[in-house]
Structures are given as C-alpha cells and as structure tokens.
C-alpha cells in the first residue's frame, strides 16, 4: 500500500474542523479582510490558535477596529497589552506595527490588490511584508482560494513520520503533499486543516496514537520504529 490521495482522504474523513480552533481561518471567514488575517496569523506564530484568537479579540476590543491606521494610532504599548495572552507580546506588537506602517505606506492601507494577482505574484508581494514568512503567506493565499499548501509544525511532524520527506524543509514538505493531492485550492485547504487537527488528536508530538491511525500500513515511523520495539 502506498500513501496516495485516496488513503489521505479516507483517513482524514472523520476529522472534524471547528473554525474557532483555526485562528486565521476564523478571522478570515468572519472578516474577509487580508490585513486582519495577517495580524492574527502573526499572533499564531509559536503559540496555539486558542491564545492567538483570544489575543486578537482583545485587540479588537481595545482598538475598536483592526486597520493599519487604527493600530498605529493606539501605539505599541496598547497593542502589546492587548495581545499579552499570546506571549512574546512586545516582539509581536512591534511586528504588527511594522506591518501596519508598510501596508499604510505602500498600499494606502488596502491589500485588496492581492486578491486579483496570480498566485506567485501574490506570494512574492506577501513575502515582502514584515513578519510574513512562507507559512503565513500560504495561509493567506489558500484562504483567498489560490493554489497554496501551507505547512505548519503538525504537518511537518506527520510528514517526517510517514516518511514522505527526508528533512523538515518547508518547500520539500510542501512539494510532497502537492504531488499527492489534486491541485485544487479547496482540497489543499481541507487537507491542510484536517492534517493539523489530526496532528493535535492522533499523530501527537508525544505518544502518537498509532493504534487508531489509518496511516499505520504506510507509516515509516510505525513500521520502522514502533514495530521493531515489539
Ligand atoms: S501510525 Fe502513528 S506515527 Fe504514523 S501517522 Fe499514524 S499516529 Fe502518526
């Protein structure tokens, strides 16, 4: 048996997605605004989505509105205090304000142009913004309905364990999944979200629940590491 799209979809078919457990998805769906999605995605870096969303909602309460102008008006101290729950609040506040400054100066506060650009140009533009790396750019792109497969820490761990990649390199992991999946933004978004939830519930960092996992037959970690221990 090999890891193909049919198996991936079958194993993930029972995984349920609760939008509030995915901060960027939740904010993007409820606001349909790229700048807000970027702010919350910066808040998710190195913290969990629950705390990122709490920090974002505190920021909405304090700022009233999440726009580059408004965040620059209230300033670093107010932004940092509002987002404390996400951790590293000073560093994040500076990142968010730097992003706000650039979006205001280069785009007059409006990132709508990204929607109409081809995916590679949209990615290039996003990557030029401060605080935006590969994962953040791809999260925005796939939520905009563009062909991008974002890789996070859960997807990295699952990919390494399955043995479909040899390194934790972002591009290598992304290419491995793109090779397996039908090139469709909806499919990429679904599998991206479900793999993350699967990584939280089943293929956990500690004590993966291999006994209930449908990937066992094709999983290198299970077949090489765990079976040899029996
Ligand atoms: S068999 Fe175990 S290690 Fe492999 S994907 Fe499933 S839970 Fe993860």
Boltz pocket constraint, residues with backbone or C-beta under 6 A from the ligand:
constraints:
  - pocket:
      binder: B
      contacts: [[A, 158], [A, 161], [A, 162], [A, 202], [A, 203], [A, 204], [A, 208], [A, 209], [A, 210], [A, 211], [A, 213], [A, 214], [A, 215], [A, 216], [A, 219], [A, 220], [A, 221], [A, 222]]
      max_distance: 6.0
